[in-house]
């Protein structure tokens, strides 16, 4: 992040010095500068509650009557949880992880709901990579409608830029499972990718040049460009933008209460994580999966898709695959699946965004945060134990 900030400053200075470039890229440089400033540690809470005011976005309109959760007085959360023989008190853990909001629902009843840093139930919180799970749902719908014939299809069938490249024959499923084998490093290559796409190069043209590091299904390596590819598959197969397709096929069909917004990058939806959604609407989306893809008796997602989305039986999908820090939790179709026997699954976003679902307890927990220490050791597994303690204590 520090490198990205320094690079942004160099670019800004260069554009100011060269008037012609300012005329061509002035608005994009302004967006870049605003983004870099927004991600300073002290600005994170505000940024994640006001993204549609800061970044260009596309609206996703809600439908008719919203599904209403029942609500009771806040319960007392579990006192805390143990992780590696250390006890973490719940209140302090929430404070230390810069929690901006948390919602706990069991059996469609809100058991606990609190907002911090000025938010409330109408605030739209940035998804970051939780948005990947929404893209997965849209792929499932596109398959059920026949726009995508099969997730075994190769990417080249839907993305012309990949034809004749090493990426042409990668199956869609491999991108869903983060096992595409594309030669990309999430930590070192993302800044360059973001810069090139912001300056106008289509994302698929950038990705097409990366090539393969290993054959698909060899390893699981978390690459956000996999989700960008899935987004492009949806766009090309359906002829709709992601926001338009989500509005028609999902948002207007599952009892959503608020409009949502999808952040745009170079005029197109940022598939890897650009949604802004209210806390309860995140829970309504999770409820769709908890109910095997059904809403009020209508199958929005097929039961098979929901089940397959949580399948981590492949060696590269299992918790602890590759002994990699990104892989301590199992990974299905853009959903995280922790080790255990309760059928839990999660959506996770950087800086501490969480949707946790525990089918055995009929519990949904949504936690948003503005935590610059989200890469600290044990961060994800601590949250799993925190959520389990809450679910167990209801």
C-alpha positions, -999 to +999 in steps of 0.1 A: +000+000+000+029+024+008+044+017-027+010+024-043+008+057-024+042+068-035+035+057-071+003+077-071+021+108-060+047+104-088+019+100-114+001+131-101+033+152-103+041+140-138+006+148-151+007+183-137+040+189-153+029+176-187-002+196-198-011+173-227-014+143-204-035+163-180-060+169-207-062+132-216-061+117-182-070+145-157-102+129-145-086+095-141-057+110-121-082+127-099-100+094-092-066+078-085-056+105-061-090+104-043-087+066-040-052+067-025-063+093+000-094+073+009-073+043+019-052+061+044-057+043+078-075+073+093-100+075+064-110+039+061-141+040+083-155+070+063-145+055+030-162+022+036-194+040+045-194+065+017-179+048-013-207+058-038-199+094-029-162+090-035-160+067-065-180+064-097-207+037-093-237+022-109-270+018-090-286-015-084-323-008-077-342-028-051-375-045-059-409-043-041-417-053-006-386-060+016-383-092+037-384-080+073-364-097+100-380-097+134-360-078+159-355-081+196-334-063+222-298-070+218-286-101+235-254-102+255-227-116+231-205-145+243-179-132+267-151-141+244-133-170+227-101-189+228-075-190+200-042-209+205-048-210+243-053-172+245-087-158+256-100-128+236-129-109+252-156-101+226-159-064+233-121-058+231-118-080+200-145-059+183-128-027+193-093-039+184-105-050+149-121-016+143-156-030+139-179-005+122-210-026+124-222-060+134-254-079+129-263-113+144-294-131+132-308-165+142-340-180+127-348-147+109-347-128+142-321-100+148-305-109+180-279-082+180-273-051+159-248-023+165-232+005+144-201+025+151-182+054+134-215+071+125-233+043+106-268+030+110-291+005+094-294+026+062-257+029+057-242+012+027-210-006+037-182-014+012-180-051+004-144-052-007-139-089-016-172-100-001-184-089-035-168-120-051-195-142-036-221-121-053-203-126-086-204-164-079-242-162-075-245-144-108-224-171-126-248-197-111-278-178-124-262-174-158-256-212-159-292-220-149-305-197-176-283-212-203-263-181-210-232-200-198-235-236-210-213-251-184-186-240-159-164-267-176-164-244-207-131-228-215-126-191-210-118-186-247-154-194-255-166-162-238-136-139-238-122-132-273-091-115-258-080-149-245-082-168-278-047-179-289-032-172-255-022-196-227-054-186-209-078-197-236-084-233-223-087-225-186-121-238-174-145-213-158-146-236-127-109-231-122-115-193-118-144-200-094-121-221-072-091-197-075-072-225-092-067-211-127-029-212-126-026-177-141+009-162-136-002-133-113+009-123-078-019-108-057+006-089-036+030-075-062+011-073-094-022-057-084-010-021-083+002-023-119-030-041-130-052-014-114-031+014-129-033+001-164-070-005-163-077+029-147-057+045-176-080+029-201-065-006-211-094-031-210-089-056-181-091-087-203-063-073-225-041-068-195-049-103-181-044-120-214-007-112-213+000-129-179+002-165-192+002-196-169+023-202-139+010-238-136-018-259-151-053-252-138-063-272-107-027-277-096-028-252-067-052-227-051-037-192-053-060-164-044-061-141-074-087-113-076-083-112-114-100-146-114-132-128-103-126-101-129-126-128-155-158-143-141-174-108-143-164-106-180-178-140-187-212-129-173-211-096-193-202-113-226-226-143-221-256-123-210-251-090-228-257-072-195-235-053-172-230-068-138-251-042-120-279-046-145-279-084-143-277-084-105-306-060-103-328-081-126-319-116-115-311-112-078-316-078-061-353-074-071-361-110-062-349-116-026-367-090-005-339-064-005-346-032+015-321-007+000-306+001-034-270-010-037-241+004-058-214-012-078-181+007-081-168+013-116-133+010-129-127+026-163-165+026-168-172-011-160-181-028-127-152-039-105-161-076-102-133-083-077-150-064-049-169-031-056-203-034-040-218-011-014-247-028+005-265-023+038-258-046+067-292-062+067-292-066+029-259-085+032-278-108+056-307-112+031-282-123+005-267-148+030-302-160+038-307-170+002-278-194+005-289-205+040-322-215+024-305-235-004-311-207-030-348-203-024-368-171-015-404-174-006-408-207-024-391-196-056-357-210-066-334-180-073-303-202-073-304-239-079-299-262-049-271-279-068-253-246-073-255-237-036-242-272-026-214-272-052-204-237-041-194-250-007-176-281-019-140-281-008-132-318-014-105-312-040-070-311-025-064-276-036-097-264-021-093-279+014-084-258+045-046-255+047-040-262+010-004-254-001+004-243+035-003-208+022-014-179+044-042-172+019-054-208+022-058-215+059-096-217+052-111-238+025-124-223-007-154-232-029-170-211-056-158-177-043-170-186-008-147-195+021-154-227+040-137-232+074-128-266+087-155-282+108-188-301+108-214-274+110-216-265+073-203-230+079-193-207+050-182-171+047-176-142+024-145-122+034-133-087+024-100-069+031-099-046+061-122-069+080-155-074+061-174-106+069-205-126+062-206-157+083-233-184+079-238-214+102-266-236+089-265-260+119-273-230+142-294-211+116-272-181+123-260-153+100-234-128+112-224-097+093-194-078+105-179-048+088-146-031+099-120-005+090-090-025+103-056-017+088-042-047+106-063-072+087-032-091+075-020-099+110-012-135+119-043-156+127-067-128+118-091-150+098-091-179+121-096-157+152-127-144+135-140-179+128-137-187+165-153-154+175-183-161+152-186-197+165-186-184+201-214-160+193-234-186+174-230-211+203-239-185+229-273-175+215 
